[in-house]
């Protein structure tokens, strides 16, 4: 397991929802992160590490 890689997340898209703005970020290693802002908190989902 790698633990030293720092994800370099780049915003790829964002959408407005009733909960606020949901933004999708992607790292070159393949990891994804979904952040919801404007709501009560920030949700991180669908995040995975490198797969080599
Ligand atoms: Zn990464």
mmCIF file of the protein (N, C-alpha, C, O) and its ligand, coordinates in Angstrom:
data_MODEL
# 
_entry.id   MODEL 
# 
loop_
_entity.id 
_entity.type 
_entity.pdbx_number_of_molecules 
1 polymer     1 
2 non-polymer 1 
# 
_entity_poly.entity_id                      1 
_entity_poly.type                           'polypeptide(L)' 
_entity_poly.nstd_linkage                   no 
_entity_poly.nstd_monomer                   no 
_entity_poly.pdbx_seq_one_letter_code       
;(UNK)(UNK)(UNK)(UNK)(UNK)(UNK)(UNK)(UNK)(UNK)(UNK)(UNK)(UNK)(UNK)(UNK)(UNK)(UNK)
(UNK)(UNK)(UNK)(UNK)(UNK)(UNK)(UNK)(UNK)(UNK)(UNK)(UNK)(UNK)(UNK)(UNK)(UNK)(UNK)
(UNK)(UNK)(UNK)(UNK)(UNK)(UNK)(UNK)(UNK)(UNK)(UNK)(UNK)(UNK)(UNK)(UNK)(UNK)(UNK)
(UNK)(UNK)(UNK)(UNK)
;
_entity_poly.pdbx_seq_one_letter_code_can   XXXXXXXXXXXXXXXXXXXXXXXXXXXXXXXXXXXXXXXXXXXXXXXXXXXX 
_entity_poly.pdbx_strand_id                 A 
# 
loop_
_entity_poly_seq.entity_id 
_entity_poly_seq.num 
_entity_poly_seq.mon_id 
_entity_poly_seq.hetero 
1 1  UNK n 
1 2  UNK n 
1 3  UNK n 
1 4  UNK n 
1 5  UNK n 
1 6  UNK n 
1 7  UNK n 
1 8  UNK n 
1 9  UNK n 
1 10 UNK n 
1 11 UNK n 
1 12 UNK n 
1 13 UNK n 
1 14 UNK n 
1 15 UNK n 
1 16 UNK n 
1 17 UNK n 
1 18 UNK n 
1 19 UNK n 
1 20 UNK n 
1 21 UNK n 
1 22 UNK n 
1 23 UNK n 
1 24 UNK n 
1 25 UNK n 
1 26 UNK n 
1 27 UNK n 
1 28 UNK n 
1 29 UNK n 
1 30 UNK n 
1 31 UNK n 
1 32 UNK n 
1 33 UNK n 
1 34 UNK n 
1 35 UNK n 
1 36 UNK n 
1 37 UNK n 
1 38 UNK n 
1 39 UNK n 
1 40 UNK n 
1 41 UNK n 
1 42 UNK n 
1 43 UNK n 
1 44 UNK n 
1 45 UNK n 
1 46 UNK n 
1 47 UNK n 
1 48 UNK n 
1 49 UNK n 
1 50 UNK n 
1 51 UNK n 
1 52 UNK n 
# 
loop_
_struct_asym.id 
_struct_asym.entity_id 
A 1 
B 2 
# 
loop_
_chem_comp.id 
_chem_comp.type 
_chem_comp.mon_nstd_flag 
UNK 'L-peptide linking' . 
ZN  non-polymer         . 
# 
_pdbx_entity_nonpoly.entity_id   2 
_pdbx_entity_nonpoly.name        ? 
_pdbx_entity_nonpoly.comp_id     ZN 
# 
_pdbx_nonpoly_scheme.asym_id         B 
_pdbx_nonpoly_scheme.entity_id       2 
_pdbx_nonpoly_scheme.mon_id          ZN 
_pdbx_nonpoly_scheme.ndb_seq_num     1 
_pdbx_nonpoly_scheme.pdb_seq_num     101 
_pdbx_nonpoly_scheme.auth_seq_num    101 
_pdbx_nonpoly_scheme.pdb_mon_id      ZN 
_pdbx_nonpoly_scheme.auth_mon_id     ZN 
_pdbx_nonpoly_scheme.pdb_strand_id   A 
_pdbx_nonpoly_scheme.pdb_ins_code    . 
# 
loop_
_atom_site.group_PDB 
_atom_site.id 
_atom_site.type_symbol 
_atom_site.label_atom_id 
_atom_site.label_alt_id 
_atom_site.label_comp_id 
_atom_site.label_asym_id 
_atom_site.label_entity_id 
_atom_site.label_seq_id 
_atom_site.pdbx_PDB_ins_code 
_atom_site.Cartn_x 
_atom_site.Cartn_y 
_atom_site.Cartn_z 
_atom_site.occupancy 
_atom_site.B_iso_or_equiv 
_atom_site.pdbx_formal_charge 
_atom_site.auth_seq_id 
_atom_site.auth_comp_id 
_atom_site.auth_asym_id 
_atom_site.auth_atom_id 
_atom_site.pdbx_PDB_model_num 
ATOM   1   N  N  . UNK A 1 1  ? 0.853   -1.207 0.000   1.00 0.00 ? 1   UNK A N  1 
ATOM   2   C  CA . UNK A 1 1  ? 0.000   0.000  0.000   1.00 0.00 ? 1   UNK A CA 1 
ATOM   3   C  C  . UNK A 1 1  ? 0.876   1.239  0.000   1.00 0.00 ? 1   UNK A C  1 
ATOM   4   O  O  . UNK A 1 1  ? 1.834   1.344  0.766   1.00 0.00 ? 1   UNK A O  1 
ATOM   5   N  N  . UNK A 1 2  ? 0.546   2.131  -0.831  1.00 0.00 ? 2   UNK A N  1 
ATOM   6   C  CA . UNK A 1 2  ? 1.276   3.400  -0.867  1.00 0.00 ? 2   UNK A CA 1 
ATOM   7   C  C  . UNK A 1 2  ? 0.654   4.369  0.127   1.00 0.00 ? 2   UNK A C  1 
ATOM   8   O  O  . UNK A 1 2  ? -0.567  4.452  0.257   1.00 0.00 ? 2   UNK A O  1 
ATOM   9   N  N  . UNK A 1 3  ? 1.495   5.079  0.807   1.00 0.00 ? 3   UNK A N  1 
ATOM   10  C  CA . UNK A 1 3  ? 0.962   6.062  1.734   1.00 0.00 ? 3   UNK A CA 1 
ATOM   11  C  C  . UNK A 1 3  ? 1.645   7.410  1.568   1.00 0.00 ? 3   UNK A C  1 
ATOM   12  O  O  . UNK A 1 3  ? 1.295   8.379  2.242   1.00 0.00 ? 3   UNK A O  1 
ATOM   13  N  N  . UNK A 1 4  ? 2.617   7.467  0.671   1.00 0.00 ? 4   UNK A N  1 
ATOM   14  C  CA . UNK A 1 4  ? 3.377   8.704  0.526   1.00 0.00 ? 4   UNK A CA 1 
ATOM   15  C  C  . UNK A 1 4  ? 2.850   9.585  -0.598  1.00 0.00 ? 4   UNK A C  1 
ATOM   16  O  O  . UNK A 1 4  ? 3.197   10.763 -0.687  1.00 0.00 ? 4   UNK A O  1 
ATOM   17  N  N  . UNK A 1 5  ? 2.025   9.020  -1.443  1.00 0.00 ? 5   UNK A N  1 
ATOM   18  C  CA . UNK A 1 5  ? 1.508   9.792  -2.560  1.00 0.00 ? 5   UNK A CA 1 
ATOM   19  C  C  . UNK A 1 5  ? 0.499   10.828 -2.087  1.00 0.00 ? 5   UNK A C  1 
ATOM   20  O  O  . UNK A 1 5  ? -0.481  10.504 -1.415  1.00 0.00 ? 5   UNK A O  1 
ATOM   21  N  N  . UNK A 1 6  ? 0.756   12.061 -2.445  1.00 0.00 ? 6   UNK A N  1 
ATOM   22  C  CA . UNK A 1 6  ? -0.206  13.114 -2.136  1.00 0.00 ? 6   UNK A CA 1 
ATOM   23  C  C  . UNK A 1 6  ? -1.024  13.376 -3.387  1.00 0.00 ? 6   UNK A C  1 
ATOM   24  O  O  . UNK A 1 6  ? -0.486  13.753 -4.429  1.00 0.00 ? 6   UNK A O  1 
ATOM   25  N  N  . UNK A 1 7  ? -2.298  13.178 -3.277  1.00 0.00 ? 7   UNK A N  1 
ATOM   26  C  CA . UNK A 1 7  ? -3.147  13.373 -4.436  1.00 0.00 ? 7   UNK A CA 1 
ATOM   27  C  C  . UNK A 1 7  ? -3.113  14.817 -4.903  1.00 0.00 ? 7   UNK A C  1 
ATOM   28  O  O  . UNK A 1 7  ? -3.247  15.753 -4.115  1.00 0.00 ? 7   UNK A O  1 
ATOM   29  N  N  . UNK A 1 8  ? -2.934  14.967 -6.178  1.00 0.00 ? 8   UNK A N  1 
ATOM   30  C  CA . UNK A 1 8  ? -2.964  16.300 -6.770  1.00 0.00 ? 8   UNK A CA 1 
ATOM   31  C  C  . UNK A 1 8  ? -4.303  16.423 -7.491  1.00 0.00 ? 8   UNK A C  1 
ATOM   32  O  O  . UNK A 1 8  ? -4.423  16.156 -8.687  1.00 0.00 ? 8   UNK A O  1 
ATOM   33  N  N  . UNK A 1 9  ? -5.287  16.833 -6.726  1.00 0.00 ? 9   UNK A N  1 
ATOM   34  C  CA . UNK A 1 9  ? -6.648  16.823 -7.237  1.00 0.00 ? 9   UNK A CA 1 
ATOM   35  C  C  . UNK A 1 9  ? -6.925  18.027 -8.120  1.00 0.00 ? 9   UNK A C  1 
ATOM   36  O  O  . UNK A 1 9  ? -6.650  19.171 -7.757  1.00 0.00 ? 9   UNK A O  1 
ATOM   37  N  N  . UNK A 1 10 ? -7.470  17.740 -9.276  1.00 0.00 ? 10  UNK A N  1 
ATOM   38  C  CA . UNK A 1 10 ? -7.820  18.774 -10.233 1.00 0.00 ? 10  UNK A CA 1 
ATOM   39  C  C  . UNK A 1 10 ? -9.328  18.740 -10.439 1.00 0.00 ? 10  UNK A C  1 
ATOM   40  O  O  . UNK A 1 10 ? -9.908  17.685 -10.696 1.00 0.00 ? 10  UNK A O  1 
ATOM   41  N  N  . UNK A 1 11 ? -9.946  19.889 -10.326 1.00 0.00 ? 11  UNK A N  1 
ATOM   42  C  CA . UNK A 1 11 ? -11.396 19.955 -10.518 1.00 0.00 ? 11  UNK A CA 1 
ATOM   43  C  C  . UNK A 1 11 ? -11.720 19.670 -11.974 1.00 0.00 ? 11  UNK A C  1 
ATOM   44  O  O  . UNK A 1 11 ? -11.205 20.330 -12.877 1.00 0.00 ? 11  UNK A O  1 
ATOM   45  N  N  . UNK A 1 12 ? -12.570 18.688 -12.194 1.00 0.00 ? 12  UNK A N  1 
ATOM   46  C  CA . UNK A 1 12 ? -12.924 18.313 -13.557 1.00 0.00 ? 12  UNK A CA 1 
ATOM   47  C  C  . UNK A 1 12 ? -14.336 18.765 -13.917 1.00 0.00 ? 12  UNK A C  1 
ATOM   48  O  O  . UNK A 1 12 ? -14.635 19.007 -15.087 1.00 0.00 ? 12  UNK A O  1 
ATOM   49  N  N  . UNK A 1 13 ? -15.193 18.878 -12.922 1.00 0.00 ? 13  UNK A N  1 
ATOM   50  C  CA . UNK A 1 13 ? -16.543 19.331 -13.201 1.00 0.00 ? 13  UNK A CA 1 
ATOM   51  C  C  . UNK A 1 13 ? -17.228 19.708 -11.904 1.00 0.00 ? 13  UNK A C  1 
ATOM   52  O  O  . UNK A 1 13 ? -16.793 19.332 -10.815 1.00 0.00 ? 13  UNK A O  1 
ATOM   53  N  N  . UNK A 1 14 ? -18.291 20.447 -12.040 1.00 0.00 ? 14  UNK A N  1 
ATOM   54  C  CA . UNK A 1 14 ? -19.066 20.799 -10.854 1.00 0.00 ? 14  UNK A CA 1 
ATOM   55  C  C  . UNK A 1 14 ? -20.523 20.965 -11.250 1.00 0.00 ? 14  UNK A C  1 
ATOM   56  O  O  . UNK A 1 14 ? -20.848 21.335 -12.378 1.00 0.00 ? 14  UNK A O  1 
ATOM   57  N  N  . UNK A 1 15 ? -21.363 20.688 -10.313 1.00 0.00 ? 15  UNK A N  1 
ATOM   58  C  CA . UNK A 1 15 ? -22.795 20.753 -10.578 1.00 0.00 ? 15  UNK A CA 1 
ATOM   59  C  C  . UNK A 1 15 ? -23.505 21.396 -9.403  1.00 0.00 ? 15  UNK A C  1 
ATOM   60  O  O  . UNK A 1 15 ? -23.153 21.174 -8.244  1.00 0.00 ? 15  UNK A O  1 
ATOM   61  N  N  . UNK A 1 16 ? -24.495 22.184 -9.716  1.00 0.00 ? 16  UNK A N  1 
ATOM   62  C  CA . UNK A 1 16 ? -25.315 22.732 -8.651  1.00 0.00 ? 16  UNK A CA 1 
ATOM   63  C  C  . UNK A 1 16 ? -26.460 21.779 -8.355  1.00 0.00 ? 16  UNK A C  1 
ATOM   64  O  O  . UNK A 1 16 ? -27.161 21.321 -9.257  1.00 0.00 ? 16  UNK A O  1 
ATOM   65  N  N  . UNK A 1 17 ? -26.629 21.497 -7.100  1.00 0.00 ? 17  UNK A N  1 
ATOM   66  C  CA . UNK A 1 17 ? -27.738 20.648 -6.684  1.00 0.00 ? 17  UNK A CA 1 
ATOM   67  C  C  . UNK A 1 17 ? -28.502 21.373 -5.592  1.00 0.00 ? 17  UNK A C  1 
ATOM   68  O  O  . UNK A 1 17 ? -28.119 22.460 -5.159  1.00 0.00 ? 17  UNK A O  1 
ATOM   69  N  N  . UNK A 1 18 ? -29.574 20.760 -5.162  1.00 0.00 ? 18  UNK A N  1 
ATOM   70  C  CA . UNK A 1 18 ? -30.359 21.364 -4.087  1.00 0.00 ? 18  UNK A CA 1 
ATOM   71  C  C  . UNK A 1 18 ? -29.551 21.438 -2.800  1.00 0.00 ? 18  UNK A C  1 
ATOM   72  O  O  . UNK A 1 18 ? -29.874 22.205 -1.893  1.00 0.00 ? 18  UNK A O  1 
ATOM   73  N  N  . UNK A 1 19 ? -28.493 20.629 -2.732  1.00 0.00 ? 19  UNK A N  1 
ATOM   74  C  CA . UNK A 1 19 ? -27.658 20.611 -1.536  1.00 0.00 ? 19  UNK A CA 1 
ATOM   75  C  C  . UNK A 1 19 ? -26.534 21.625 -1.617  1.00 0.00 ? 19  UNK A C  1 
ATOM   76  O  O  . UNK A 1 19 ? -25.834 21.884 -0.638  1.00 0.00 ? 19  UNK A O  1 
ATOM   77  N  N  . UNK A 1 20 ? -26.375 22.193 -2.800  1.00 0.00 ? 20  UNK A N  1 
ATOM   78  C  CA . UNK A 1 20 ? -25.273 23.132 -2.976  1.00 0.00 ? 20  UNK A CA 1 
ATOM   79  C  C  . UNK A 1 20 ? -24.442 22.739 -4.180  1.00 0.00 ? 20  UNK A C  1 
ATOM   80  O  O  . UNK A 1 20 ? -24.920 22.074 -5.099  1.00 0.00 ? 20  UNK A O  1 
ATOM   81  N  N  . UNK A 1 21 ? -23.209 23.156 -4.159  1.00 0.00 ? 21  UNK A N  1 
ATOM   82  C  CA . UNK A 1 21 ? -22.336 22.860 -5.280  1.00 0.00 ? 21  UNK A CA 1 
ATOM   83  C  C  . UNK A 1 21 ? -21.584 21.561 -5.035  1.00 0.00 ? 21  UNK A C  1 
ATOM   84  O  O  . UNK A 1 21 ? -20.951 21.385 -3.994  1.00 0.00 ? 21  UNK A O  1 
ATOM   85  N  N  . UNK A 1 22 ? -21.659 20.665 -5.992  1.00 0.00 ? 22  UNK A N  1 
ATOM   86  C  CA . UNK A 1 22 ? -20.931 19.409 -5.908  1.00 0.00 ? 22  UNK A CA 1 
ATOM   87  C  C  . UNK A 1 22 ? -19.828 19.440 -6.954  1.00 0.00 ? 22  UNK A C  1 
ATOM   88  O  O  . UNK A 1 22 ? -20.093 19.609 -8.144  1.00 0.00 ? 22  UNK A O  1 
ATOM   89  N  N  . UNK A 1 23 ? -18.614 19.279 -6.513  1.00 0.00 ? 23  UNK A N  1 
ATOM   90  C  CA . UNK A 1 23 ? -17.487 19.342 -7.431  1.00 0.00 ? 23  UNK A CA 1 
ATOM   91  C  C  . UNK A 1 23 ? -16.765 18.003 -7.471  1.00 0.00 ? 23  UNK A C  1 
ATOM   92  O  O  . UNK A 1 23 ? -16.635 17.317 -6.458  1.00 0.00 ? 23  UNK A O  1 
ATOM   93  N  N  . UNK A 1 24 ? -16.301 17.647 -8.660  1.00 0.00 ? 24  UNK A N  1 
ATOM   94  C  CA . UNK A 1 24 ? -15.580 16.397 -8.845  1.00 0.00 ? 24  UNK A CA 1 
ATOM   95  C  C  . UNK A 1 24 ? -14.118 16.707 -9.107  1.00 0.00 ? 24  UNK A C  1 
ATOM   96  O  O  . UNK A 1 24 ? -13.784 17.545 -9.945  1.00 0.00 ? 24  UNK A O  1 
ATOM   97  N  N  . UNK A 1 25 ? -13.252 16.018 -8.379  1.00 0.00 ? 25  UNK A N  1 
ATOM   98  C  CA . UNK A 1 25 ? -11.819 16.206 -8.532  1.00 0.00 ? 25  UNK A CA 1 
ATOM   99  C  C  . UNK A 1 25 ? -11.178 14.886 -8.927  1.00 0.00 ? 25  UNK A C  1 
ATOM   100 O  O  . UNK A 1 25 ? -11.633 13.815 -8.524  1.00 0.00 ? 25  UNK A O  1 
ATOM   101 N  N  . UNK A 1 26 ? -10.134 14.974 -9.707  1.00 0.00 ? 26  UNK A N  1 
ATOM   102 C  CA . UNK A 1 26 ? -9.441  13.762 -10.130 1.00 0.00 ? 26  UNK A CA 1 
ATOM   103 C  C  . UNK A 1 26 ? -7.936  13.943 -9.981  1.00 0.00 ? 26  UNK A C  1 
ATOM   104 O  O  . UNK A 1 26 ? -7.392  15.015 -10.250 1.00 0.00 ? 26  UNK A O  1 
ATOM   105 N  N  . UNK A 1 27 ? -7.281  12.880 -9.550  1.00 0.00 ? 27  UNK A N  1 
ATOM   106 C  CA . UNK A 1 27 ? -5.831  12.871 -9.465  1.00 0.00 ? 27  UNK A CA 1 
ATOM   107 C  C  . UNK A 1 27 ? -5.310  12.038 -10.629 1.00 0.00 ? 27  UNK A C  1 
ATOM   108 O  O  . UNK A 1 27 ? -5.998  11.151 -11.135 1.00 0.00 ? 27  UNK A O  1 
ATOM   109 N  N  . UNK A 1 28 ? -4.100  12.334 -11.037 1.00 0.00 ? 28  UNK A N  1 
ATOM   110 C  CA . UNK A 1 28 ? -3.531  11.603 -12.169 1.00 0.00 ? 28  UNK A CA 1 
ATOM   111 C  C  . UNK A 1 28 ? -3.338  10.118 -11.859 1.00 0.00 ? 28  UNK A C  1 
ATOM   112 O  O  . UNK A 1 28 ? -3.208  9.306  -12.775 1.00 0.00 ? 28  UNK A O  1 
ATOM   113 N  N  . UNK A 1 29 ? -3.320  9.765  -10.592 1.00 0.00 ? 29  UNK A N  1 
ATOM   114 C  CA . UNK A 1 29 ? -3.148  8.365  -10.211 1.00 0.00 ? 29  UNK A CA 1 
ATOM   115 C  C  . UNK A 1 29 ? -4.438  7.577  -10.376 1.00 0.00 ? 29  UNK A C  1 
ATOM   116 O  O  . UNK A 1 29 ? -4.438  6.350  -10.275 1.00 0.00 ? 29  UNK A O  1 
ATOM   117 N  N  . UNK A 1 30 ? -5.538  8.278  -10.630 1.00 0.00 ? 30  UNK A N  1 
ATOM   118 C  CA . UNK A 1 30 ? -6.799  7.585  -10.837 1.00 0.00 ? 30  UNK A CA 1 
ATOM   119 C  C  . UNK A 1 30 ? -7.790  7.797  -9.707  1.00 0.00 ? 30  UNK A C  1 
ATOM   120 O  O  . UNK A 1 30 ? -8.950  7.401  -9.811  1.00 0.00 ? 30  UNK A O  1 
ATOM   121 N  N  . UNK A 1 31 ? -7.342  8.412  -8.646  1.00 0.00 ? 31  UNK A N  1 
ATOM   122 C  CA . UNK A 1 31 ? -8.241  8.640  -7.515  1.00 0.00 ? 31  UNK A CA 1 
ATOM   123 C  C  . UNK A 1 31 ? -9.232  9.751  -7.848  1.00 0.00 ? 31  UNK A C  1 
ATOM   124 O  O  . UNK A 1 31 ? -8.916  10.718 -8.542  1.00 0.00 ? 31  UNK A O  1 
ATOM   125 N  N  . UNK A 1 32 ? -10.417 9.575  -7.336  1.00 0.00 ? 32  UNK A N  1 
ATOM   126 C  CA . UNK A 1 32 ? -11.464 10.570 -7.523  1.00 0.00 ? 32  UNK A CA 1 
ATOM   127 C  C  . UNK A 1 32 ? -11.920 11.060 -6.165  1.00 0.00 ? 32  UNK A C  1 
ATOM   128 O  O  . UNK A 1 32 ? -11.851 10.341 -5.167  1.00 0.00 ? 32  UNK A O  1 
ATOM   129 N  N  . UNK A 1 33 ? -12.384 12.286 -6.147  1.00 0.00 ? 33  UNK A N  1 
ATOM   130 C  CA . UNK A 1 33 ? -12.963 12.802 -4.926  1.00 0.00 ? 33  UNK A CA 1 
ATOM   131 C  C  . UNK A 1 33 ? -14.150 13.671 -5.294  1.00 0.00 ? 33  UNK A C  1 
ATOM   132 O  O  . UNK A 1 33 ? -14.103 14.452 -6.244  1.00 0.00 ? 33  UNK A O  1 
ATOM   133 N  N  . UNK A 1 34 ? -15.203 13.520 -4.527  1.00 0.00 ? 34  UNK A N  1 
ATOM   134 C  CA . UNK A 1 34 ? -16.403 14.320 -4.751  1.00 0.00 ? 34  UNK A CA 1 
ATOM   135 C  C  . UNK A 1 34 ? -16.622 15.176 -3.523  1.00 0.00 ? 34  UNK A C  1 
ATOM   136 O  O  . UNK A 1 34 ? -16.708 14.670 -2.403  1.00 0.00 ? 34  UNK A O  1 
ATOM   137 N  N  . UNK A 1 35 ? -16.712 16.464 -3.740  1.00 0.00 ? 35  UNK A N  1 
ATOM   138 C  CA . UNK A 1 35 ? -16.899 17.360 -2.604  1.00 0.00 ? 35  UNK A CA 1 
ATOM   139 C  C  . UNK A 1 35 ? -18.190 18.133 -2.786  1.00 0.00 ? 35  UNK A C  1 
ATOM   140 O  O  . UNK A 1 35 ? -18.474 18.670 -3.857  1.00 0.00 ? 35  UNK A O  1 
ATOM   141 N  N  . UNK A 1 36 ? -18.946 18.173 -1.735  1.00 0.00 ? 36  UNK A N  1 
ATOM   142 C  CA . UNK A 1 36 ? -20.180 18.948 -1.745  1.00 0.00 ? 36  UNK A CA 1 
ATOM   143 C  C  . UNK A 1 36 ? -19.998 20.146 -0.833  1.00 0.00 ? 36  UNK A C  1 
ATOM   144 O  O  . UNK A 1 36 ? -19.695 19.998 0.350   1.00 0.00 ? 36  UNK A O  1 
ATOM   145 N  N  . UNK A 1 37 ? -20.180 21.304 -1.375  1.00 0.00 ? 37  UNK A N  1 
ATOM   146 C  CA . UNK A 1 37 ? -20.058 22.511 -0.568  1.00 0.00 ? 37  UNK A CA 1 
ATOM   147 C  C  . UNK A 1 37 ? -21.397 23.227 -0.552  1.00 0.00 ? 37  UNK A C  1 
ATOM   148 O  O  . UNK A 1 37 ? -22.207 23.079 -1.468  1.00 0.00 ? 37  UNK A O  1 
ATOM   149 N  N  . UNK A 1 38 ? -21.612 23.978 0.462   1.00 0.00 ? 38  UNK A N  1 
ATOM   150 C  CA . UNK A 1 38 ? -22.882 24.676 0.584   1.00 0.00 ? 38  UNK A CA 1 
ATOM   151 C  C  . UNK A 1 38 ? -23.833 23.928 1.499   1.00 0.00 ? 38  UNK A C  1 
ATOM   152 O  O  . UNK A 1 38 ? -24.828 24.486 1.960   1.00 0.00 ? 38  UNK A O  1 
ATOM   153 N  N  . UNK A 1 39 ? -23.529 22.671 1.760   1.00 0.00 ? 39  UNK A N  1 
ATOM   154 C  CA . UNK A 1 39 ? -24.338 21.881 2.672   1.00 0.00 ? 39  UNK A CA 1 
ATOM   155 C  C  . UNK A 1 39 ? -23.775 21.980 4.076   1.00 0.00 ? 39  UNK A C  1 
ATOM   156 O  O  . UNK A 1 39 ? -22.993 22.878 4.390   1.00 0.00 ? 39  UNK A O  1 
ATOM   157 N  N  . UNK A 1 40 ? -24.179 21.058 4.901   1.00 0.00 ? 40  UNK A N  1 
ATOM   158 C  CA . UNK A 1 40 ? -23.749 21.086 6.290   1.00 0.00 ? 40  UNK A CA 1 
ATOM   159 C  C  . UNK A 1 40 ? -22.300 20.638 6.421   1.00 0.00 ? 40  UNK A C  1 
ATOM   160 O  O  . UNK A 1 40 ? -21.594 21.053 7.340   1.00 0.00 ? 40  UNK A O  1 
ATOM   161 N  N  . UNK A 1 41 ? -21.870 19.803 5.511   1.00 0.00 ? 41  UNK A N  1 
ATOM   162 C  CA . UNK A 1 41 ? -20.509 19.296 5.631   1.00 0.00 ? 41  UNK A CA 1 
ATOM   163 C  C  . UNK A 1 41 ? -19.949 18.969 4.255   1.00 0.00 ? 41  UNK A C  1 
ATOM   164 O  O  . UNK A 1 41 ? -20.604 19.181 3.234   1.00 0.00 ? 41  UNK A O  1 
ATOM   165 N  N  . UNK A 1 42 ? -18.753 18.462 4.247   1.00 0.00 ? 42  UNK A N  1 
ATOM   166 C  CA . UNK A 1 42 ? -18.115 18.081 2.993   1.00 0.00 ? 42  UNK A CA 1 
ATOM   167 C  C  . UNK A 1 42 ? -18.062 16.574 2.931   1.00 0.00 ? 42  UNK A C  1 
ATOM   168 O  O  . UNK A 1 42 ? -17.528 15.919 3.826   1.00 0.00 ? 42  UNK A O  1 
ATOM   169 N  N  . UNK A 1 43 ? -18.613 16.036 1.879   1.00 0.00 ? 43  UNK A N  1 
ATOM   170 C  CA . UNK A 1 43 ? -18.626 14.591 1.715   1.00 0.00 ? 43  UNK A CA 1 
ATOM   171 C  C  . UNK A 1 43 ? -17.537 14.182 0.736   1.00 0.00 ? 43  UNK A C  1 
ATOM   172 O  O  . UNK A 1 43 ? -17.381 14.771 -0.334  1.00 0.00 ? 43  UNK A O  1 
ATOM   173 N  N  . UNK A 1 44 ? -16.796 13.169 1.125   1.00 0.00 ? 44  UNK A N  1 
ATOM   174 C  CA . UNK A 1 44 ? -15.785 12.624 0.227   1.00 0.00 ? 44  UNK A CA 1 
ATOM   175 C  C  . UNK A 1 44 ? -16.198 11.211 -0.137  1.00 0.00 ? 44  UNK A C  1 
ATOM   176 O  O  . UNK A 1 44 ? -16.359 10.343 0.722   1.00 0.00 ? 44  UNK A O  1 
ATOM   177 N  N  . UNK A 1 45 ? -16.363 11.010 -1.415  1.00 0.00 ? 45  UNK A N  1 
ATOM   178 C  CA . UNK A 1 45 ? -16.860 9.707  -1.852  1.00 0.00 ? 45  UNK A CA 1 
ATOM   179 C  C  . UNK A 1 45 ? -16.092 9.229  -3.064  1.00 0.00 ? 45  UNK A C  1 
ATOM   180 O  O  . UNK A 1 45 ? -15.449 10.013 -3.762  1.00 0.00 ? 45  UNK A O  1 
ATOM   181 N  N  . UNK A 1 46 ? -16.166 7.963  -3.300  1.00 0.00 ? 46  UNK A N  1 
ATOM   182 C  CA . UNK A 1 46 ? -15.595 7.387  -4.506  1.00 0.00 ? 46  UNK A CA 1 
ATOM   183 C  C  . UNK A 1 46 ? -14.106 7.690  -4.636  1.00 0.00 ? 46  UNK A C  1 
ATOM   184 O  O  . UNK A 1 46 ? -13.599 7.929  -5.732  1.00 0.00 ? 46  UNK A O  1 
ATOM   185 N  N  . UNK A 1 47 ? -13.430 7.676  -3.517  1.00 0.00 ? 47  UNK A N  1 
ATOM   186 C  CA . UNK A 1 47 ? -11.994 7.916  -3.545  1.00 0.00 ? 47  UNK A CA 1 
ATOM   187 C  C  . UNK A 1 47 ? -11.265 6.580  -3.513  1.00 0.00 ? 47  UNK A C  1 
ATOM   188 O  O  . UNK A 1 47 ? -11.558 5.718  -2.686  1.00 0.00 ? 47  UNK A O  1 
ATOM   189 N  N  . UNK A 1 48 ? -10.335 6.425  -4.401  1.00 0.00 ? 48  UNK A N  1 
ATOM   190 C  CA . UNK A 1 48 ? -9.553  5.195  -4.358  1.00 0.00 ? 48  UNK A CA 1 
ATOM   191 C  C  . UNK A 1 48 ? -8.108  5.514  -4.678  1.00 0.00 ? 48  UNK A C  1 
ATOM   192 O  O  . UNK A 1 48 ? -7.812  6.530  -5.307  1.00 0.00 ? 48  UNK A O  1 
ATOM   193 N  N  . UNK A 1 49 ? -7.237  4.675  -4.259  1.00 0.00 ? 49  UNK A N  1 
ATOM   194 C  CA . UNK A 1 49 ? -5.824  4.906  -4.477  1.00 0.00 ? 49  UNK A CA 1 
ATOM   195 C  C  . UNK A 1 49 ? -5.377  4.445  -5.827  1.00 0.00 ? 49  UNK A C  1 
ATOM   196 O  O  . UNK A 1 49 ? -6.187  4.034  -6.658  1.00 0.00 ? 49  UNK A O  1 
ATOM   197 N  N  . UNK A 1 50 ? -4.080  4.511  -6.052  1.00 0.00 ? 50  UNK A N  1 
ATOM   198 C  CA . UNK A 1 50 ? -3.548  4.042  -7.316  1.00 0.00 ? 50  UNK A CA 1 
ATOM   199 C  C  . UNK A 1 50 ? -3.786  2.551  -7.453  1.00 0.00 ? 50  UNK A C  1 
ATOM   200 O  O  . UNK A 1 50 ? -3.944  1.850  -6.453  1.00 0.00 ? 50  UNK A O  1 
ATOM   201 N  N  . UNK A 1 51 ? -3.814  2.069  -8.668  1.00 0.00 ? 51  UNK A N  1 
ATOM   202 C  CA . UNK A 1 51 ? -4.205  0.684  -8.878  1.00 0.00 ? 51  UNK A CA 1 
ATOM   203 C  C  . UNK A 1 51 ? -3.156  -0.082 -9.657  1.00 0.00 ? 51  UNK A C  1 
ATOM   204 O  O  . UNK A 1 51 ? -3.497  -1.036 -10.356 1.00 0.00 ? 51  UNK A O  1 
ATOM   205 N  N  . UNK A 1 52 ? -1.909  0.295  -9.564  1.00 0.00 ? 52  UNK A N  1 
ATOM   206 C  CA . UNK A 1 52 ? -0.874  -0.431 -10.296 1.00 0.00 ? 52  UNK A CA 1 
ATOM   207 C  C  . UNK A 1 52 ? -0.319  -1.574 -9.455  1.00 0.00 ? 52  UNK A C  1 
ATOM   208 O  O  . UNK A 1 52 ? 0.566   -2.301 -9.907  1.00 0.00 ? 52  UNK A O  1 
HETATM 209 ZN ZN . ZN  B 2 .  ? -3.246  10.556 -6.415  1.00 0.00 ? 101 ZN  A ZN 1 
# 
